[in-house]
Amino acid sequence: MDPGYAARDAASFAYDLILGEGVAIDVAIEADGSPFRRLETRDRALARAILGTTLRRRGQIREALGRFLDKALPRKSGRLSAILETGAAQILFMDVADHAAVSIAVNLAAADRDARHFKGLANAVLRRVVGSREAILAEQDAERLATPPWLWTRWTDAYGADTARAIAAAHLVEPPLDLTVKGDAPLWAERLGGLVLPTGSVRLAGHGPIESMPGFDEGAWWVQDAAAALPARLFGDLRGKTAIDLCAAPGGKTAQLAAAGARVTAVDISEQRLGRVRENLARLRLDAKVIAADAGTFVPAEPVDAVLLDAPCSATGTIRRHPDVAWLKHPDDIGALATIQARLMRHATTMLKPGGTLVYCTCSLEREEGEEQIHRALAELPLALEPVAPGDVGGIGEICRDGFMRTLPSDLPMEDARLSGLDGFFAARLRKIA
């Protein structure tokens, strides 16, 4: 077997499953029969890189391949499309040998029962991509091609053309690793070779396996995007207070609340996902009550001081970390999710003591899941807005918008692009007034 064959086989398998079955990237990687499960560590890293690059650059890749295909691929061509697209991703955007990308793609096609009839086509098309690479990249509008048209239109309408392009550009860059630390962020930044962000998170441009990094085993930190770490900080001093984290898995915000001294109840509908919450809390040596329940019907024993609702959403703010989201979500999802979010917010309000604080947040760039939800809640529920100020979010004034926290992937630019950006997040702080 050619070196690198197994990694490319795994990448094309997962890519085909994601686009063909509509499953998330992590589900595809761990699916029954996935070649990923048999890979050595080095090959697994290569396969992940190929898969991520192909999803991140999918629009560009399909446009490039379309230049050399006279017609659509036959319906019964097996994994051919996935093999071509993952092969082209390597040729156009990765530092791998062209001959390896082409020859292994041809071999993958030959090994597929339905694609083998088109191995000659695969060879010819990918060789033409190699020969035309510079011209293709020079002629493409990368940001537009890498963004589904419906999202481009929404972001242009919401934020303006320049910001929409900046968001799309941020999605083309592999994001850094952000950590939330239990204490002494400068020390851990030094030990890990990172930097401390204004928000207090530690950011790393490169890293090895997470489990092998200093501080992991002793529970000194956990992985959490810097923007995702901000909503829990909006509560202020939580020492001795009662708090509920709704839709809690995988538990990063639960850990923040517990580390801040709150008596926390973590609620999530998925018992399986709560297993990860319990594992993380145990590693971090933090305590919280963990309950499997529907956040829309759960009733605490008594009203609490604080509720954090990280509501189910379209996750369009996480595309730079989860590029599959761009191709798996659809316009109709936004309205359906907004209905669920409004129902959960109404119920979350009933859990609060008078004067208690509700922080509502989503990892979405869509206003229906953020600003519009809060405007509706303020009109219909016994809640008052407590505006988010720069001092609440590390002094970054540009992410305080109209009294809300609204981060964009293009925010927090740095000289080194590998250290730039934030996930797109919305958060509002609300006080119960009756």
QUIRARA-V823093 format. One record per pair of residues at least 24 apart in sequence whose C-alpha atoms are under 10 Angstrom apart, sorted by the first residue. I is the first residue (numbers start at 1). J is the second residue. D is the distance in whole Angstrom. If there is no record, write none. Layout:
[[I;J;D] [I;J;D]]
This chain:
[[1;104;10] [1;107;10] [2;100;9] [2;103;9] [2;104;7] [2;107;9] [3;43;9] [3;100;9] [3;104;9] [4;42;10] [4;43;7] [4;46;8] [4;47;9] [4;100;8] [4;101;9] [4;104;8] [5;43;9] [5;47;10] [5;100;9] [5;101;9] [5;103;10] [5;104;6] [5;105;9] [5;107;8] [5;108;8] [6;35;7] [6;36;8] [6;38;9] [6;39;7] [6;40;9] [6;43;7] [6;44;9] [6;46;10] [6;47;8] [6;104;10] [6;108;10] [7;35;8] [7;36;8] [7;38;10] [7;39;7] [7;40;9] [7;42;9] [7;43;5] [7;44;6] [7;45;8] [7;46;6] [7;47;5] [7;48;8] [7;49;10] [7;50;8] [7;51;10] [8;35;10] [8;36;10] [8;43;9] [8;44;10] [8;46;8] [8;47;6] [8;48;9] [8;50;7] [8;51;9] [8;83;8] [8;86;8] [8;87;8] [8;90;10] [8;101;9] [8;104;8] [8;105;8] [8;108;8] [9;34;9] [9;35;7] [9;36;9] [9;47;8] [9;82;10] [9;83;8] [9;86;10] [9;104;9] [9;105;9] [9;107;10] [9;108;7] [9;109;10] [9;111;10] [10;34;7] [10;35;5] [10;36;5] [10;37;9] [10;38;9] [10;39;8] [10;43;9] [10;44;8] [10;46;10] [10;47;6] [10;48;9] [10;50;9] [10;51;9] [11;35;8] [11;36;8] [11;44;9] [11;46;9] [11;47;5] [11;48;7] [11;49;9] [11;50;6] [11;51;5] [11;52;9] [11;54;9] [11;82;9] [11;83;9] [11;86;7] [11;87;10] [12;47;9] [12;50;9] [12;51;7] [12;54;9] [12;79;7] [12;80;9] [12;81;9] [12;82;5] [12;83;6] [12;84;9] [12;85;8] [12;86;6] [12;87;9] [12;105;9] [12;108;9] [13;51;9] [13;79;8] [13;82;7] [13;83;8] [13;86;10] [14;47;9] [14;48;10] [14;51;8] [14;82;9] [15;50;10] [15;51;6] [15;52;9] [15;54;8] [15;55;8] [15;79;9] [15;81;10] [15;82;6] [15;83;9] [15;85;9] [15;86;8] [15;324;9] [16;78;9] [16;79;7] [16;80;9] [16;81;8] [16;82;5] [16;83;9] [16;85;10] [16;86;10] [17;79;10] [17;82;9] [18;55;10] [18;324;8] [18;327;9] [18;328;8] [19;55;9] [19;82;9] [19;324;9] [19;327;8] [19;328;8] [20;79;10] [20;82;10] [21;328;10] [22;324;9] [22;325;10] [22;327;9] [22;328;6] [22;329;9] [23;324;9] [23;325;10] [23;328;8] [24;322;9] [24;323;10] [24;324;7] [24;325;8] [24;328;8] [25;51;9] [25;52;9] [25;55;10] [25;322;8] [25;323;9] [25;324;6] [25;325;9] [26;322;9] [26;324;10] [41;209;9] [45;208;10] [45;209;10] [47;86;10] [49;89;10] [49;90;9] [49;94;9] [49;174;10] [50;85;10] [50;86;7] [50;87;9] [50;88;10] [50;89;7] [50;90;7] [50;93;9] [50;94;8] [51;82;10] [51;85;10] [51;86;7] [51;89;9] [51;90;10] [51;323;10] [51;324;10] [52;86;10] [52;89;10] [52;174;9] [52;320;10] [52;321;9] [52;322;8] [52;323;7] [52;324;8] [53;86;8] [53;89;6] [53;90;8] [53;92;10] [53;93;7] [53;94;8] [53;172;9] [53;173;9] [53;174;9] [53;323;9] [54;82;9] [54;85;7] [54;86;6] [54;87;9] [54;88;8] [54;89;5] [54;90;8] [54;93;9] [54;94;10] [54;323;9] [54;324;10] [55;85;9] [55;86;9] [55;89;9] [55;146;9] [55;319;10] [55;322;9] [55;323;6] [55;324;6] [55;325;9] [55;326;9] [55;327;8] [56;89;9] [56;146;7] [56;147;9] [56;171;7] [56;172;6] [56;173;9] [56;174;9] [56;319;8] [56;320;8] [56;321;9] [56;322;9] [56;323;5] [56;324;8] [56;325;10] [56;326;9] [56;327;10] [57;85;10] [57;89;7] [57;92;10] [57;93;8] [57;142;8] [57;143;9] [57;145;8] [57;146;5] [57;147;9] [57;171;9] [57;172;7] [57;323;9] [58;85;8] [58;86;9] [58;88;10] [58;89;8] [58;145;8] [58;146;6] [58;147;9] [58;148;10] [58;323;9] [58;324;10] [58;326;10] [58;327;9] [59;142;8] [59;143;9] [59;144;8] [59;145;5] [59;146;5] [59;147;7] [59;148;8] [59;327;10] [60;85;10] [60;88;10] [60;89;9] [60;92;9] [60;136;9] [60;137;9] [60;140;7] [60;141;8] [60;142;6] [60;143;9] [60;144;9] [60;145;5] [60;146;6] [60;147;9] [61;85;6] [61;86;9] [61;87;9] [61;88;6] [61;89;6] [61;91;10] [61;92;8] [61;93;10] [61;129;10] [61;136;10] [61;145;9] [61;146;9] [62;88;9] [62;89;10] [62;145;9] [62;146;10] [63;136;9] [63;140;9] [63;145;8] [64;88;8] [64;89;10] [64;92;9] [64;125;10] [64;126;10] [64;128;10] [64;129;7] [64;132;9] [64;133;9] [64;136;7] [64;137;9] [64;140;9] [65;125;7] [65;126;8] [65;128;9] [65;129;7] [65;136;10] [66;125;9] [67;125;9] [67;128;9] [67;129;9] [67;136;9] [68;121;10] [68;124;9] [68;125;6] [68;126;9] [68;128;7] [68;129;8] [69;121;9] [69;124;10] [69;125;7] [73;118;9] [74;114;10] [74;115;10] [74;118;10] [75;114;10] [76;113;10] [76;114;6] [76;115;8] [77;109;9] [77;112;9] [77;113;9] [77;114;5] [77;115;5] [77;116;8] [77;117;8] [77;118;8] [78;109;9] [78;112;7] [78;113;7] [78;114;5] [78;115;5] [78;116;9] [78;117;10] [78;118;10] [79;108;9] [79;109;7] [79;111;10] [79;112;7] [79;113;9] [79;114;8] [79;115;6] [79;116;9] [80;105;9] [80;106;10] [80;108;9] [80;109;6] [80;110;10] [80;112;8] [80;114;8] [80;115;5] [80;116;8] [80;117;10] [80;118;8] [80;119;8] [80;121;10] [80;122;8] [81;109;10] [81;115;9] [81;122;9] [82;109;10] [83;107;10] [83;108;7] [83;109;7] [83;115;9] [83;122;8] [84;108;10] [84;109;9] [84;121;10] [84;122;6] [84;123;9] [84;125;8] [84;126;7] [85;126;9] [87;122;9] [87;126;7] [87;129;10] [88;125;9] [88;126;7] [88;127;10] [88;129;7] [88;130;8] [88;133;10] [91;126;8] [91;127;9] [91;129;7] [91;130;6] [91;131;10] [91;133;8] [92;129;8] [92;130;8] [92;132;10] [92;133;6] [92;134;9] [92;136;9] [92;137;8] [93;133;10] [93;137;9] [98;126;9] [98;127;9] [98;129;10] [98;130;7] [99;126;10] [99;127;9] [99;130;9] [101;126;9] [101;127;10] [101;130;10] [102;126;6] [102;127;7] [102;129;10] [102;130;9] [103;127;10] [142;168;9] [142;169;8] [142;172;8] [143;167;9] [143;168;5] [143;169;6] [143;170;9] [143;171;8] [143;172;8] [144;168;7] [144;169;9] [146;171;8] [146;172;8] [146;323;10] [146;326;9] [147;171;9] [147;172;10] [147;319;10] [147;326;7] [147;327;9] [148;326;7] [148;327;7] [148;329;10] [148;330;10] [150;330;8] [150;331;7] [151;316;9] [151;326;8] [151;329;10] [151;330;9] [151;331;8] [151;365;10] [151;366;9] [154;331;10] [154;365;9] [154;366;8] [154;367;9] [155;365;8] [155;366;8] [155;367;10] [158;365;9] [158;366;8] [158;367;7] [159;365;10] [159;408;10] [163;408;9] [163;409;10] [163;410;8] [163;411;10] [164;408;10] [164;409;10] [164;410;9] [165;410;9] [166;408;9] [166;409;8] [166;410;6] [166;411;9] [167;317;9] [167;319;10] [167;320;9] [167;365;10] [167;408;7] [167;409;5] [167;410;5] [167;411;9] [167;421;9] [167;424;9] [168;319;9] [168;320;9] [168;409;8] [168;410;8] [169;320;10] [169;409;9] [169;410;8] [170;319;9] [170;320;7] [170;408;9] [170;409;6] [170;410;6] [170;411;9] [170;413;10] [170;417;9] [170;418;10] [170;420;8] [170;421;7] [170;422;9] [170;423;10] [171;317;10] [171;318;9] [171;319;6] [171;320;4] [171;321;8] [171;322;9] [171;323;8] [171;326;10] [171;409;7] [171;410;9] [171;421;9] [171;423;10] [172;319;9] [172;320;7] [172;323;9] [173;320;7] [173;321;9] [173;417;7] [173;418;7] [173;419;10] [173;420;9] [173;421;9] [174;205;9] [174;320;7] [174;321;7] [174;323;10] [174;417;9] [174;418;7] [174;419;9] [174;420;10] [175;204;10] [175;205;8] [175;206;10] [175;225;10] [175;320;6] [175;321;6] [175;322;10] [175;409;10] [175;417;9] [175;418;6] [175;419;7] [175;420;8] [175;421;8] [175;422;9] [175;423;9] [176;203;7] [176;204;6] [176;205;5] [176;206;7] [176;207;9] [176;225;9] [176;320;10] [176;321;9] [176;417;9] [176;418;6] [176;419;6] [176;420;8] [176;421;8] [176;422;9] [177;201;10] [177;202;8] [177;203;6] [177;204;5] [177;205;6] [177;206;7] [177;207;8] [177;210;10] [177;223;7] [177;224;8] [177;225;7] [177;226;9] [177;321;10] [177;418;10] [177;419;9] [178;202;6] [178;203;5] [178;204;6] [178;205;9] [178;221;10] [178;222;9] [178;223;6] [178;224;6] [178;225;5] [178;226;6] [178;227;9] [178;228;10] [178;229;9] [178;419;10] [178;422;10] [179;203;6] [179;204;8] [179;220;10] [179;221;6] [179;222;6] [179;223;5] [179;224;5] [179;225;7] [179;226;7] [179;229;9] [180;220;9] [180;221;5] [180;222;5] [180;223;6] [180;224;6] [180;225;8] [180;226;8] [180;228;10] [180;229;7] [180;252;9] [180;253;10] [180;255;9] [180;256;8] [181;215;9] [181;219;9] [181;220;6] [181;221;4] [181;222;7] [181;223;9] [181;224;10] [181;256;9] [181;259;10] [182;219;8] [182;220;6] [182;221;6] [182;222;9] [182;255;9] [182;256;8] [182;259;7] [182;260;9] [182;284;9] [183;220;8] [183;221;8] [183;259;9] [184;220;10] [185;220;10] [185;221;9] [188;214;9] [188;215;8] [188;220;9] [188;221;9] [191;215;9] [194;419;10] [195;419;9] [197;226;8] [197;394;8] [197;412;9] [197;419;10] [198;226;10] [198;393;8] [198;394;5] [198;395;7] [198;396;8] [198;412;10] [199;226;7] [199;227;9] [199;229;9] [199;230;8] [199;233;10] [199;391;10] [199;392;9] [199;393;6] [199;394;4] [199;395;8] [199;396;8] [200;226;8] [200;229;9] [200;230;9] [200;393;9] [200;394;7] [201;225;8] [201;226;6] [201;227;9] [201;229;8] [201;230;9] [201;394;10] [202;226;8] [203;419;7] [203;420;10] [204;418;9] [204;419;7] [205;416;9] [205;417;9] [205;418;6] [205;419;6] [205;420;9] [206;418;9] [206;419;10] [215;284;10] [216;283;8] [216;284;9] [217;283;7] [217;284;8] [218;283;7] [218;284;7] [218;285;8] [219;280;9] [219;281;9] [219;282;8] [219;283;5] [219;284;4] [219;285;7] [219;286;9] [220;283;9] [220;284;7] [220;285;9] [221;255;10] [221;283;9] [221;284;7] [222;251;10] [222;252;7] [222;255;9] [222;256;10] [222;280;8] [222;281;10] [222;283;9] [222;284;8] [223;252;8] [224;251;10] [224;252;6] [224;253;9] [225;252;10] [225;318;9] [225;321;9] [225;421;10] [225;422;7] [225;423;7] [226;421;9] [226;422;7] [226;423;8] [227;317;10] [227;363;9] [227;393;9] [227;399;10] [227;405;10] [227;406;9] [227;407;7] [227;408;9] [227;409;9] [227;411;10] [227;421;9] [227;422;6] [227;423;6] [227;424;7] [227;425;6] [227;426;9] [227;427;10] [228;252;8] [228;253;8] [228;310;10] [228;318;10] [228;361;9] [228;362;9] [228;363;8] [228;407;10] [228;422;9] [228;423;7] [228;424;9] [228;425;7] [228;426;9] [228;427;10] [229;253;7] [229;256;8] [229;393;10] [229;425;10] [230;256;10] [230;361;10] [230;392;8] [230;393;6] [230;394;9] [230;405;9] [230;407;10] [230;425;9] [230;426;10] [230;427;8] [231;256;10] [231;308;8] [231;309;9] [231;310;9] [231;359;7] [231;360;8] [231;361;7] [231;362;9] [231;392;9] [231;393;9] [231;405;8] [231;425;9] [231;426;8] [231;427;6] [231;428;8] [231;429;8] [232;256;7] [232;257;7] [232;260;9] [232;307;10] [232;308;7] [232;309;10] [232;310;10] [232;359;8] [232;360;10] [232;361;10] [232;427;10] [233;257;8] [233;260;9] [233;359;10] [233;392;7] [233;393;8] [234;308;10] [234;357;9] [234;358;10] [234;359;7] [234;386;10] [234;387;10] [234;388;8] [234;389;10] [234;391;10] [234;392;6] [234;393;8] [234;405;10] [234;427;9] [234;428;9] [234;429;7] [235;260;10] [235;305;10] [235;306;8] [235;307;9] [235;308;9] [235;356;10] [235;357;7] [235;358;8] [235;359;8] [235;392;9] [235;429;8] [235;430;10] [236;260;9] [236;392;8] [237;261;8] [237;262;9] [238;262;5] [238;263;9] [238;305;9] [238;306;8] [239;263;8] [240;264;10] [240;305;10] [241;304;8] [241;305;6] [241;306;8] [242;302;10] [242;303;9] [242;304;5] [242;305;5] [242;306;6] [242;307;9] [242;352;10] [242;356;10] [243;288;10] [243;303;9] [243;304;6] [243;305;6] [243;306;5] [243;307;6] [243;308;8] [243;351;10] [243;352;9] [243;356;10] [243;357;9] [243;358;10] [244;288;10] [244;289;9] [244;290;10] [244;300;9] [244;303;10] [244;304;7] [244;305;9] [244;306;6] [244;307;5] [244;308;6] [244;309;8] [244;348;9] [244;351;9] [244;352;9] [244;358;10] [245;288;10] [245;290;10] [245;295;9] [245;306;9] [245;307;6] [245;308;5] [245;309;6] [245;310;8] [245;359;10] [246;291;10] [246;293;9] [246;294;9] [246;295;6] [246;296;9] [246;298;9] [246;307;7] [246;308;6] [246;309;5] [246;310;6] [246;311;8] [246;344;9] [246;348;8] [246;360;10] [247;274;10] [247;292;10] [247;293;9] [247;294;8] [247;295;7] [247;296;10] [247;308;9] [247;309;7] [247;310;6] [247;311;7] [247;312;7] [247;344;10] [248;273;9] [248;274;8] [248;277;8] [248;290;9] [248;291;10] [248;292;10] [248;295;10] [248;308;9] [248;309;8] [248;310;7] [248;311;9] [249;273;6] [249;274;6] [249;275;9] [249;276;7] [249;277;6] [249;278;10] [249;310;10] [250;274;7] [250;275;9] [250;276;6] [250;277;5] [250;278;9] [250;279;10] [250;280;8] [251;275;10] [251;276;8] [251;277;5] [251;278;8] [251;279;9] [251;280;7] [251;281;8] [252;277;8] [252;280;8] [252;281;9] [253;308;8] [253;310;9] [254;280;10] [254;281;8] [254;286;9] [254;287;9] [254;288;8] [254;289;10] [254;290;10] [254;308;9] [255;280;8] [255;281;7] [255;284;8] [255;285;9] [255;286;7] [255;287;8] [255;288;8] [256;286;9] [257;286;10] [257;287;10] [257;288;9] [257;306;10] [257;308;9] [258;285;10] [258;286;6] [258;287;6] [258;288;7] [259;284;9] [259;285;9] [259;286;7] [259;287;9] [259;288;10] [261;286;10] [261;287;10] [262;287;10] [262;288;9] [262;305;10] [262;306;9] [263;287;8] [263;288;7] [263;289;8] [263;304;10] [263;305;10] [264;288;5] [264;289;6] [264;290;8] [264;304;10] [264;306;9] [264;307;10] [265;289;5] [265;290;6] [265;291;7] [265;300;9] [265;304;10] [265;307;10] [266;290;5] [266;291;6] [266;292;8] [266;293;10] [266;308;10] [267;291;5] [267;292;6] [267;293;6] [267;294;8] [267;295;7] [267;298;8] [268;292;5] [268;293;6] [268;294;6] [268;295;7] [268;298;10] [269;293;5] [269;294;5] [269;295;7] [269;296;10] [269;298;10] [270;294;9] [294;344;10] [295;343;10] [295;344;7] [295;345;10] [295;347;8] [295;348;8] [296;340;9] [296;341;10] [296;343;7] [296;344;5] [296;345;9] [296;346;9] [296;347;6] [296;348;8] [297;344;9] [297;347;7] [297;348;9] [298;347;9] [298;348;9] [298;351;9] [299;347;9] [299;348;9] [299;350;9] [299;351;7] [300;350;10] [300;351;7] [300;352;10] [301;351;9] [302;351;8] [302;352;9] [302;353;9] [303;349;10] [303;350;8] [303;351;5] [303;352;5] [303;353;5] [303;354;9] [303;356;9] [304;350;10] [304;351;6] [304;352;5] [304;353;5] [304;354;9] [304;355;10] [304;356;7] [304;357;9] [305;351;9] [305;352;6] [305;353;6] [305;354;8] [305;355;8] [305;356;5] [305;357;6] [305;358;9] [305;432;10] [306;348;10] [306;349;10] [306;351;9] [306;352;7] [306;353;8] [306;355;9] [306;356;6] [306;357;5] [306;358;6] [306;359;8] [306;431;9] [306;432;10] [307;345;10] [307;348;7] [307;349;8] [307;351;8] [307;352;7] [307;353;10] [307;356;8] [307;357;6] [307;358;5] [307;359;6] [307;360;8] [307;430;10] [308;345;10] [308;348;9] [308;357;8] [308;358;6] [308;359;5] [308;360;6] [308;361;8] [308;429;9] [309;341;9] [309;344;8] [309;345;7] [309;348;7] [309;349;10] [309;358;7] [309;359;6] [309;360;5] [309;361;6] [309;362;8] [309;427;10] [310;341;9] [310;344;10] [310;345;10] [310;359;8] [310;360;6] [310;361;5] [310;362;6] [310;363;8] [310;426;10] [310;427;9] [311;337;9] [311;338;9] [311;340;8] [311;341;6] [311;342;9] [311;344;8] [311;345;8] [311;360;7] [311;361;6] [311;362;6] [311;363;9] [311;364;10] [311;369;9] [312;337;7] [312;338;9] [312;340;8] [312;341;7] [312;344;9] [312;361;9] [312;362;7] [312;363;9] [312;364;10] [312;369;9] [313;337;6] [313;338;8] [313;340;9] [313;341;8] [313;361;9] [313;362;6] [313;363;7] [313;364;6] [313;365;10] [313;366;9] [313;369;7] [313;370;10] [314;338;9] [314;362;9] [314;363;8] [314;364;6] [314;365;9] [314;366;8] [314;369;8] [315;362;7] [315;363;5] [315;364;5] [315;365;8] [315;366;9] [315;369;10] [315;423;10] [315;424;8] [315;425;9] [316;362;10] [316;363;7] [316;364;5] [316;365;6] [316;366;7] [316;423;9] [316;424;7] [316;425;9] [317;362;9] [317;363;5] [317;364;4] [317;365;5] [317;366;8] [317;407;9] [317;408;7] [317;409;7] [317;422;9] [317;423;5] [317;424;4] [317;425;6] [317;426;9] [318;363;7] [318;364;7] [318;365;9] [318;408;10] [318;409;8] [318;422;9] [318;423;5] [318;424;6] [318;425;8] [319;363;10] [319;364;10] [319;409;9] [319;423;8] [319;424;9] [320;409;8] [320;421;9] [320;422;9] [320;423;7] [320;424;9] [321;422;10] [321;423;8] [334;364;10] [334;366;8] [334;367;10] [334;368;7] [334;369;7] [335;368;7] [335;369;8] [337;368;9] [337;369;8] [338;366;10] [338;367;10] [338;368;6] [338;369;6] [338;370;9] [338;372;9] [338;373;7] [339;368;10] [339;369;9] [339;373;9] [340;369;10] [341;368;10] [341;369;7] [341;370;9] [341;373;8] [342;369;9] [342;373;7] [342;374;9] [342;376;8] [342;377;8] [345;373;9] [345;374;9] [345;377;8] [345;381;9] [346;377;8] [346;380;9] [346;381;7] [346;382;10] [349;377;10] [349;381;8] [349;382;8] [349;383;8] [349;430;10] [349;431;9] [349;432;7] [350;381;10] [350;382;10] [350;432;9] [352;431;9] [352;432;7] [352;433;10] [352;434;10] [353;431;10] [353;432;7] [353;433;9] [353;434;8] [354;382;9] [354;383;10] [354;431;8] [354;432;5] [354;433;6] [354;434;5] [355;383;9] [355;384;10] [355;430;9] [355;431;6] [355;432;5] [355;433;6] [355;434;7] [356;383;10] [356;430;8] [356;431;6] [356;432;5] [356;433;8] [356;434;10] [357;383;9] [357;384;10] [357;385;10] [357;386;9] [357;429;7] [357;430;6] [357;431;5] [357;432;6] [357;433;10] [358;383;9] [358;384;10] [358;385;10] [358;386;10] [358;428;8] [358;429;6] [358;430;5] [358;431;6] [358;432;8] [359;386;10] [359;427;7] [359;428;6] [359;429;5] [359;430;6] [359;431;9] [360;426;8] [360;427;6] [360;428;5] [360;429;7] [360;430;8] [361;405;9] [361;406;10] [361;425;7] [361;426;5] [361;427;4] [361;428;7] [361;429;9] [362;406;10] [362;424;9] [362;425;6] [362;426;5] [362;427;7] [362;428;10] [363;406;10] [363;407;9] [363;408;10] [363;423;7] [363;424;6] [363;425;4] [363;426;6] [363;427;9] [364;406;10] [364;407;10] [364;408;9] [364;423;9] [364;424;6] [364;425;6] [364;426;7] [365;406;8] [365;407;9] [365;408;7] [365;409;9] [365;423;9] [365;424;6] [365;425;7] [365;426;7] [366;424;10] [366;425;10] [366;426;9] [367;426;9] [369;426;8] [370;404;9] [370;405;10] [370;406;9] [370;425;9] [370;426;6] [370;427;7] [370;428;8] [371;401;10] [371;402;9] [371;403;10] [371;404;8] [371;405;10] [371;406;9] [371;426;8] [371;427;9] [371;428;8] [373;428;10] [374;404;9] [374;427;9] [374;428;7] [374;429;10] [374;430;9] [377;430;10] [378;430;9] [381;432;9] [381;433;9] [381;434;9] [382;430;10] [382;431;8] [382;432;6] [382;433;6] [382;434;6] [383;429;10] [383;430;6] [383;431;5] [383;432;5] [383;433;6] [383;434;8] [384;429;9] [384;430;5] [384;431;5] [384;432;7] [384;433;7] [385;428;7] [385;429;6] [385;430;5] [385;431;6] [385;432;9] [386;428;8] [386;429;5] [386;430;5] [386;431;7] [387;428;8] [387;429;7] [387;430;8] [388;427;9] [388;428;7] [388;429;7] [388;430;10] [399;425;10] [399;426;9] [400;426;10] [400;427;10] [401;426;10] [403;427;10] [403;428;8] [403;429;9] [404;428;5] [404;429;8] [405;429;9]]
